[in-house]
Amino acid sequence: MISDAPTLASAPLADLRRQISTIIKGKPAQTEDCLACLLAGGHLLIEDLPGVGKTTLAHVLSISLGLRFSRVQFTTDLMPSDLLGVNIYQPGAQTTGGNPFQFHPGPVFSQVLLADEINRAGPKTQSALLEAMEEYQVSVDGTTHPLPRPFFVIATQNPSEQLGTHPLPESQLDRFLMCISLGYPDRQAERELLMGQDSREQLRALRPVMTPEQLMALQRQVLAVHVSPALLDYLQALLEATRSGEWFQEGLSPRAGLALLRAARAKALLSGRDYVSPDDVQAILPQTIAHRLRPRGASARGAREQVRAMMAAVPLP
């Protein structure tokens, strides 16, 4: 066990939390989920209405962590090359014996990529992100190009009932460690927003409170958080419950189980502990697995409500 984990993590994380809370008002739970996703080395999907702070959250994170930021507005005519980059012919290079094609990287070659309204693009463009999100590289014309590290995708999607949306395929959804919703602010938080400074002015005044190297050190620290055999038994019981056919049409894959474990470890580190408890698993379970599952039967419950019902039925260790 790593008994010094809380001491190592507490100071930079406290500064990061404090800075985010100055811009993102009244959303401590959603902020914690976002930080857990980032520390676990995953990608975040935010499903919500326009104007609730999704883009602002991505900006705050990238500035606070000193990361390079790119934003891509996904539309029906967005092509994979608009996202990944393209090889451009250079006539002069051929005469000197060099490669006549020069690769011009696209916006995916950043450290925080905001894929805005990802479900407005077609399946071909959505699929262009699969390799980047899983392998941290992209392949263009047979050549593989590594992405900078750390690499974090924050994607937003509009509610599926809105016009002009394409549902994300299961393979794409599975690449996102978590799916959250920011929701409307409470009355006090909205009052502070109405009376406060414009968020664009606040963003311009922000400075990094953590370096990319510190972030990657925390991500390595997450992997060292202790998991007991009893906790692994509990996690496996949850995975088996999703596969039983009682709650969902299909169960979780082993990759989803690994994602759940990473998220629970990150939640434990954020809570100042060097071991994972059942509370950590329960705290992140709906937002980590619900977007990967389809409720069974004609139940009026959504996936998150079904996950909570299943969680209540699985005995604690």
FENVENNOR-V425372 format. One record per residue. N is the residue number from 1. PSI is psi in whole degrees, -180 to 180 (NA if undefined). Layout:
n: [N | N]
psi: [PSI | PSI]
This chain:
n: [1 | 2 | 3 | 4 | 5 | 6 | 7 | 8 | 9 | 10 | 11 | 12 | 13 | 14 | 15 | 16 | 17 | 18 | 19 | 20 | 21 | 22 | 23 | 24 | 25 | 26 | 27 | 28 | 29 | 30 | 31 | 32 | 33 | 34 | 35 | 36 | 37 | 38 | 39 | 40 | 41 | 42 | 43 | 44 | 45 | 46 | 47 | 48 | 49 | 50 | 51 | 52 | 53 | 54 | 55 | 56 | 57 | 58 | 59 | 60 | 61 | 62 | 63 | 64 | 65 | 66 | 67 | 68 | 69 | 70 | 71 | 72 | 73 | 74 | 75 | 76 | 77 | 78 | 79 | 80 | 81 | 82 | 83 | 84 | 85 | 86 | 87 | 88 | 89 | 90 | 91 | 92 | 93 | 94 | 95 | 96 | 97 | 98 | 99 | 100 | 101 | 102 | 103 | 104 | 105 | 106 | 107 | 108 | 109 | 110 | 111 | 112 | 113 | 114 | 115 | 116 | 117 | 118 | 119 | 120 | 121 | 122 | 123 | 124 | 125 | 126 | 127 | 128 | 129 | 130 | 131 | 132 | 133 | 134 | 135 | 136 | 137 | 138 | 139 | 140 | 141 | 142 | 143 | 144 | 145 | 146 | 147 | 148 | 149 | 150 | 151 | 152 | 153 | 154 | 155 | 156 | 157 | 158 | 159 | 160 | 161 | 162 | 163 | 164 | 165 | 166 | 167 | 168 | 169 | 170 | 171 | 172 | 173 | 174 | 175 | 176 | 177 | 178 | 179 | 180 | 181 | 182 | 183 | 184 | 185 | 186 | 187 | 188 | 189 | 190 | 191 | 192 | 193 | 194 | 195 | 196 | 197 | 198 | 199 | 200 | 201 | 202 | 203 | 204 | 205 | 206 | 207 | 208 | 209 | 210 | 211 | 212 | 213 | 214 | 215 | 216 | 217 | 218 | 219 | 220 | 221 | 222 | 223 | 224 | 225 | 226 | 227 | 228 | 229 | 230 | 231 | 232 | 233 | 234 | 235 | 236 | 237 | 238 | 239 | 240 | 241 | 242 | 243 | 244 | 245 | 246 | 247 | 248 | 249 | 250 | 251 | 252 | 253 | 254 | 255 | 256 | 257 | 258 | 259 | 260 | 261 | 262 | 263 | 264 | 265 | 266 | 267 | 268 | 269 | 270 | 271 | 272 | 273 | 274 | 275 | 276 | 277 | 278 | 279 | 280 | 281 | 282 | 283 | 284 | 285 | 286 | 287 | 288 | 289 | 290 | 291 | 292 | 293 | 294 | 295 | 296 | 297 | 298 | 299 | 300 | 301 | 302 | 303 | 304 | 305 | 306 | 307 | 308 | 309 | 310 | 311 | 312 | 313 | 314 | 315 | 316 | 317]
psi: [156 | 82 | -21 | 5 | -47 | -39 | -43 | -35 | -24 | -44 | -56 | -35 | -36 | -43 | -40 | -46 | -45 | -42 | -42 | -41 | -20 | -21 | -47 | 100 | 137 | 25 | 54 | -38 | -44 | -36 | -42 | -40 | -43 | -43 | -39 | -41 | -44 | -45 | -28 | -2 | 25 | -174 | 152 | 132 | 127 | 117 | 113 | 172 | 158 | 148 | 11 | 3 | 14 | -49 | -40 | -41 | -43 | -42 | -45 | -44 | -48 | -41 | -46 | -29 | 1 | 34 | 149 | 134 | 138 | 144 | 132 | 125 | 111 | 128 | 172 | -27 | 8 | 130 | 156 | -37 | -27 | -23 | -45 | -37 | 177 | 150 | 129 | 133 | 130 | 100 | -38 | -28 | -32 | -36 | -24 | 7 | 5 | -179 | 122 | -10 | 131 | 131 | 128 | 106 | 146 | -176 | -14 | -19 | 63 | -175 | -29 | 115 | 119 | 109 | 91 | 129 | 54 | -29 | 12 | -14 | 160 | 168 | -35 | -42 | -38 | -43 | -20 | -20 | -12 | -50 | -41 | -42 | -29 | -43 | -8 | 43 | 164 | 149 | 123 | 120 | 42 | -1 | 134 | 133 | 121 | 148 | 156 | 154 | 144 | 160 | 124 | 121 | 126 | 114 | 139 | 147 | 145 | 155 | 141 | -21 | -8 | 151 | 148 | 20 | 148 | 123 | 139 | 134 | 161 | -38 | -34 | -45 | -36 | -19 | -17 | 122 | -42 | 153 | 123 | 171 | 131 | -42 | 176 | 149 | 156 | 175 | -44 | -43 | -39 | -35 | -42 | -37 | -42 | -35 | -12 | -175 | 152 | 136 | -31 | -37 | -39 | -40 | -39 | -24 | -9 | 151 | 154 | 139 | -3 | 147 | 159 | -34 | -39 | -39 | -46 | -32 | -40 | -37 | -38 | -35 | -36 | -41 | -19 | -3 | 133 | 139 | 120 | 158 | -37 | -38 | -39 | -37 | -43 | -44 | -41 | -34 | -38 | -44 | -44 | -33 | -37 | -25 | 0 | -18 | -6 | -35 | -37 | 158 | -42 | 152 | -178 | 147 | 164 | -34 | -38 | -36 | -41 | -39 | -42 | -41 | -43 | -43 | -40 | -39 | -42 | -39 | -40 | -44 | -41 | -29 | 2 | 24 | 155 | 19 | 154 | 134 | 163 | -31 | -35 | -44 | -46 | -34 | -30 | 0 | -53 | -46 | -14 | -30 | -20 | -37 | -10 | -4 | 153 | 120 | 147 | 145 | -164 | 25 | 141 | -7 | 144 | 177 | -39 | -42 | -37 | -38 | -43 | -39 | -42 | -43 | -39 | -24 | -14 | 123 | 143 | 151 | NA]
